[in-house]
Amino acid sequence: MKVTKLADSKTDILTDHFIGGKWVRGGGGLTVSVINPFDNEPICAIHAASIAQVAEAVEIAHAAFKHPSWRGLLGRQRGELLHRLAGLLRRDLEIFATIESMDTGIPIRETRMEVSTSALHMEYFAGFAGKIEGSYQDLGKRFNYTRREPYGVIGQIVPWNTPLKLMARGFAAAVACGNTMVVKPSIVAPLSILRFAKLVKEAGCPAGTVNIVTGPGRTVGKAIVEHPKVRKVIFTGGTEGGQEIMHQAVATVTPAVLELGGKGPIIVCEDVDHDEAIDGVLTQAFARKAEVCFAGTRLFLPESMHDRFVDDLAKKAAKIPMGNPLEGTTQLGPLMTAERLDGIVDAINAAVEEGAHLVCGGAKATDPALVRGNFLPPTILTRVTPGMAVAKDELFGPVLSVMTYKTLDKAIDMANDSDYGLAAYVWSNDIRRCHAIADRLESGNVFLNAYGYQSEIPFGGYKMSGIGREHGAEAMHEYTQVKSVTVGLERFKSRFEA
């Protein structure tokens, strides 16, 4: 197990892969520097796993799934393992929060919440582990019962944004159901998940039940998806990546849970509480740098309230403190890479050339304390039309496109005019109107005067935003398959005459 001390920190990081309960150095021949987006300085180097190591991890996970030390556990015993993992995450909260902030640029005030939420996911699904039930049907001279059984090896491919939390939700549900895991964190942000292996070992998970390997998605990820002993895939990421996963899984007919891109609409109604809606839209549009698929990135305002609302929103957005993610006062961190920052700025400039009006933000931060990092101040564009790229494409950054409407019917039509359907937001003080709008929005998740999902809330997308549901009782159906057993109650008689 290779351990590296972070500069100016008591926190140590792990850079080796975890296969069969042991730490091994990657043999794929590719070395990748993990970069701190605050100053674009390297944190450490990761040696990518080889295809042979991926195959070994899957074979070990498959053998572990069949071994009595795992197969013989009762559901509540798997729940106890998850509870132990949750306790260890809480014990090491500051360590994981520090690693996650340095690795992703998310302010530590938020990564502390992310680590806590990861523990909550473990605890929530631990409670389900002993409650996986089937059904019974009386068929007269026969009866039928169903069992919900685990798939076997689950391959989990985790993105670079909020990696620990996004790993924890699928991992916890899959393990609660009795599956074994091969987890691949993003090669650019793998550190919190690689260190999670230490907790897996300490919690007493049987060797081989959890394996963690990393490398590029097009090699290591592909090898996981295409391995015939991987029975299901969990993927969170962009829509293009999800399409690749589906193509790769065709040969082995491997099902997948896919949580993909989003272009969340926010509909504000005239009857709204102005100040509350300003705070809500500010959070929906810019929290976590909007490097989340469920960010609200398209704001629909009544024409009558446009000017005042945008003016007040821009004033508050300009006051959001940017800075070092490890400082408690920082509320907006750097984007993940310099390349992403450049691409988003290019998209903003293209929108302005098409006629959009830049209200605030729009260019890399020039503050001397921030120039080495990938900082983009909160950006608001008005005079956006539905056909513009900024209104259609997922930018994955703090850019809000504002459009106006004359009728709610028009607002709903514009909100639904998207390839995506992950999260949508409504602000209104009329509860009947809220529900009426929610009924018509083409989105897997609708938030009425609210923001943020929890372990208990089923989460997933419509259209190109994904397949399947994470969180809640729905997730237990994603990681189990139904076996139907029919039993005859009398002597069987042939249908053929002698």
N, C-alpha and C positions, 0 to 999 in steps of 0.2 A: 504494500500500500504506500504509494508516494504521497507525502504530505508536504505542502508548501505554505510557508507563512506569508501572509499579506503584509506589504510594507506598511509601517506605522499602525499596525493592528495586531491584536492578540488572536485574531481569528485565523484558523488554518483552513486550507482547502485541499480537497482530494482531486487528483487529475487522472487516476486510473479507472479502468472499467471494472465492473463487478459481475463476475460470472461464476456460478456454482458456489457462491459463498466466499469467493476469493477475489482479491484485487489483482488485475493483470494489466500490463501496459499494452496499448493498442498496437497492432501489427499491420495496419493498413498502408503504411508507407507515407501517409499524409500527416503533417504537423500543422496545426492551426493555432494562431495566437488568439486568446480571448482578450478582447479589448474593452477597457473602461470607457463608456461613452461620454463621461464627464470631461476627460482630457485626451481621449484617444490614445492613451498609453496602454501597453500590454499588461495584463494581470498575470497570466501564466500561459503555458503552451499545452495543448491537448494532442495526443497521438491518436488519430482515428482508428477505430476497430477495423479489422480485416473482415472480408466476407466469410472466411473460415471461422473467425471468432463469433460472428453473428450466428452462423449455423450451429456452432457449439452451444451458444447460449440458448437457442431454441430447443435443441435436443435435450439439454439438461433440464430446461423448464418442462418439457414433455415428460421426461422420466420422473421428475419431481411431482408432477400432477398425478401420476399413477402410483406413486410410492405411498405405503400405508401411513407414513409420518405426516402426510398432507391429506390424502384421500380419507384417512380414518378420523380426521378431526370433525367434531360436531360444529354446527354453525356457530353456536355461542363461543366455542373455542377460537374460531377464526375472529369472532368479534373481540375477544380478549386480546388477540394479537394487535388488532387495529387500535384498541384502546391504549395499549402500551406504546405504539407508535405515536399516537396523539400526545401522550404524556411526555415522550422524549422530544417531540417538536416544541412543546411548550417550554420544556427545560432549556432547550437550546435556541429559543426564539431569537435572541439578540444575534447569535452567530449566523443563523440563516437569513435574518433580515439584512445584516451587513453584507453578506455574500450576494444576496439578490439585488441590493441597491447598486453595488459596484458592477455587477454583471449586466444589469439591464437599464440603469439610469433612473429607476423608479425611486422617488424620495423615501427615506427610511421610515417616515411616519406612516407611509402606506405599506411598505414591505412588512412592517411589524403586524399590520392588520392581515396581510396576505398569509403570513406564517400561521397566525392564529386561526384564520379561516381554513387553512389546510388541515389543522388539527381538528377543527369542527367537522370537516368532511369525514375524517377518519372516525370520529365519534358517532356521527349520524349514521353512517353505513354499518358501523359495528353493531348498532342496535337492530339493524335489519338482518344481520347474518344468521340469527337463529329463528327467523320468521319467514323463511322461504317455503311457500306452501303450494300444493297442487289442488286438484279437484276430484269429485266423485260423481258419477252418473249411474243411476239405477236403470238398467236396460231390460228388466224382466228376467229372462233366463240367462242374461249376462250382466256384468257390470263393468264399468270403465273407470279407471283413475288416471290422472296425469301427474307427472313429476316435473319439476323444474330443475334441470341439471346444468352444471357449468359446462362451458364450451371446451375448456382445456387451456392451451396456451393463448394468451391475449398479447398481441403486439401493440404497444402504445407509443405513438409518435407525438412528441410534445413540442410546441412552438417556443420561440424565444421571449415572448411577452408574458409576464407573470408565470414563469414556468413551473414553480413549485406548486402553486395553487391549481393550475390547470392539470398537472400530473396527479395531484392528490384526489381530485373529484372522480376521475375515471378509475384510477388505481384502487381507491377505497371500495367502490361499488363492485369492481371485478373480483377483488380478493374476498370481499364479504360473500360473494356467490360461490367461491371455491375454485376460481381460476388461478393459474400461475402466470407470471408476467415476464415479458421482455420489454423493457422501457428504453426508448431512445430520446434523450433530450437533444435540443438543437445544438449543433456544433459551435454556434456563436454564443450561446448562453446556457452552458451545461452544469455550472458549478454547484448550484443548490441541489440539483437532483443527484449528481455524483456523490455529494456529501450525504445525501439521504440514505445511501447504501450503508453507511456506518450505523444508522439507526435501525435499519432492517436487521443487521447482524445482532445488534444489542437487544432488540426486542425479542429475538429468538425465533424468527421465521425460519422454517426448515431450509437447509441449503438447497439452492436451485429454484426455489419457488419465486424469487424475485431476482432478476438479472438486469443490469443496466449497462448499455453500450451506446457509444455515440460516434458520430461521423456524418458526412454529408447525406442529405435525404435521398439523393439520386443514386447512391450506392448502398450505404448501410440501411437507410429506410426502405429502399426497394427490396433489399435482401430479406428484411423482416416480413414485408407484405407478401412476397412471393414464396416464402417457405411453406411447403405443404403441411407442416405440423403447427403452423399458426392458424388457429381456428376462427379468430375474429381480430379486427383492427380497430383501435381508437385513434382518431386523428383530429387534431385541432390546428387550424391554420388557414391559409388563403384558399379561395375557391379553385384556383389553378392547381394547387397542390392536392386538393381533394379529388379533382378530376383525374390526376395522375394515379392516385391511390386506387381509384375505382378501376382504371384500365389495368393496373398491375394485378389486381385481385381477381380478374376475370378467369384466368387459367385455373386457379384453385377454388373458384366459387366461394371466396372468403367474404363474409359479410363485414360491414364496417359501420361504426358510429362516427359521423363526420360533423364537426362544428366548424363552419367555414366563415366566409366574409360577411360583412354587413354594411349597410348605408342607411343608418337609422334615421327615420323621420321624427321630428318633434312638431306637433300641432298645438299651437297656443290659441285659445279661444278668447273672445272679447270680455267674457265675464270673469276672467281669471284675477286672482290676487297678484298684482303687478310685481311686488317685491319678491314674493315667494317664487313666482315663475322665473324671474331673473336669476335667482340663486339656483333653481332647478336646472335651467338651460345651461348655465355656466358649468355646473357639475357634469351634466350629460354630455356636453360638447368637449370638455377639456380635461376631465379627470384622467389620471394615469397617462397624460400626454396624448390621449385619444388613441394610444396604441392598443386598443381593444376592439374586438369585432362588434360589440354592442354599443359603441359610442353613438351619440346623436349627432349627426353631421349635416342634416338638412333641416333647417328651421322654417316653418310655414307660419306667417303672421298675418292677421287681418290688416288690410291696407290702412285702416284708421289708426292703428297703434304702432305701425312700423317704426316711424322716426324716433319716438320717445324710447321704445323698447330697445332698439339697436344702440342708441346713444348711451343708455344706462348700462346695457350689457357690455359695451366696449370699455366704458370707464372702469367697471369692476374687473374685466379680463386683464386690463393693463396693470392692475395692482397685484396680480398673482405673483408671489415671489419665486423667481428662478434661482438656481444655485446648485451647490454641491449636494448630491442626493443623500450624503451621509450626515448633513446638517439638519437638525430638527425643524428649522424655520423654512426649509425649502418645500415648496408645494408643487412646483413644475420642474421636472428633470429634463435631461437631454434625450433626444431621439436616439434610437438604437445605433445607427450608423451614419457616417458622414454622407454616404451614397444615398440613403433614404432622405436625409435632409435636402440634398441637392435636388432630388427628384420631386419632392413636394413643392419646393420653391419654384421649380420650373412649371409645375401644374398651376400654381397660383398666378404666375406671370402670364401663362397662356390664357387663363380665365380673364384677366384684366384686359388683355389684347382683344378678347371677344366681346368686351363691354361690361364686365363685372366691375364693381367699385370696391376698392380695398379700404376698409374702415380702420383696421388696426392690424399690426403684425405683418406677415408676408415675406419677411427676410430673416436671415440668420442674425441672432443676437450679436450686437457689437460691443456690449459691456466687456471691458478688459478681463474681468474675472470669468467670463463665459466663452470667450472666443475660441479657446482650444477644444471646446466640446461641441456637441451637435444640438445646440439650443435654437428652437423656433418659438418665438412668443405666440400666445394665442392669437389666431388670425380669424377675422370676420370679413366675409365678402357679401355685399348686397348687389342688387340688380342681376342676380343669377337667374338664368332660365333653365328649365328642366333638361334641355338638350345639351347643355355644357358638360364637359368631361368632369368638372369638379362636382357637379350635381349627380353624376352617374357612377363614377369610379370610386372605389374605396381607397382613399389616400393614406389612411392609417396614421394620422397625425392631427394636431390641434387646429384644424381648419373647418370653420362653420360656414356653410352656404345658406344665405337667407333669401327666401322667396315670399311673395305676398299672395293672398287669395281674397276673393270677394264673397264666396260662399263656402260653407264647410264641405259640400259635395265636391267642389273643385279641389280643396285642400286634401281630401281623402284620395281623390283620383291621382293627384300628383304624388302623394306619399306612396301609393301602391305602384306607381310607374317606375319600377326598379326590378333588376334581376335578383335583388336580395330581399330577405324577409326574416331577419334575426330578432331585432328589438325595435320597438316603436314607442313613442312617448306622447302623452296627451296632458295638457294643462287646462283645467276648467273647474269652476266651482259648482257646476251643474252636474250632479251625479248621473242623472239620466242621460245627459248628453255624452258624458264620459263613456258610459257603457255602450251607447249607440255607435260611437266612433270605434271603440275597441272591437265590436262585432264585425265591422267592415274592413279593418286593417288586415292586410295580408302579411302577417308576422307571427312567428312562433311565440313571441313574448311581447306583451303590451303592458306598459307601466303608466298608471293613471295617477298623476301628482306624486310620482315616486321614482326612485332610481335604485338599482342594485339588486342582484339576485343572491339567494342563499341556498344552503344545502337542500332545503325542503321544497324548492321551487323547480319544477321540470324546466329544463332549458335546452333549446335547440331551434333550428330554423326552418322556414318555408323556402320554397324555390331553391335558388343556388346557394342558400346559406346553410344547407346541410341536410343530414339524414339522421334520425334517431334523437334521443333525448338523454341528456346528462341530468343528474340531481333527482331528488325525490324518489318516490316509489317507482316511477316510470323507469328509472335507471336499472332497477333489479330485473326488469324484463329484457333489457339490452344485453345483460351478461349471463343470462340463463337461456336454455332452449327447452322446449316442451317435449317430453316423451309421453306418448299415450299407450296405456296398457289395458287390454281388454281380456276379461276372465270369463270363461264359460262355467255355468253353475249346474249343468246336467250333462249326461253322457252325450257325446257328439254323434250325430247320425249323418251318414254319407248322403249327399244329394244325388248320387248316381245309383241307379237300380242295378242289382246283381244280374 
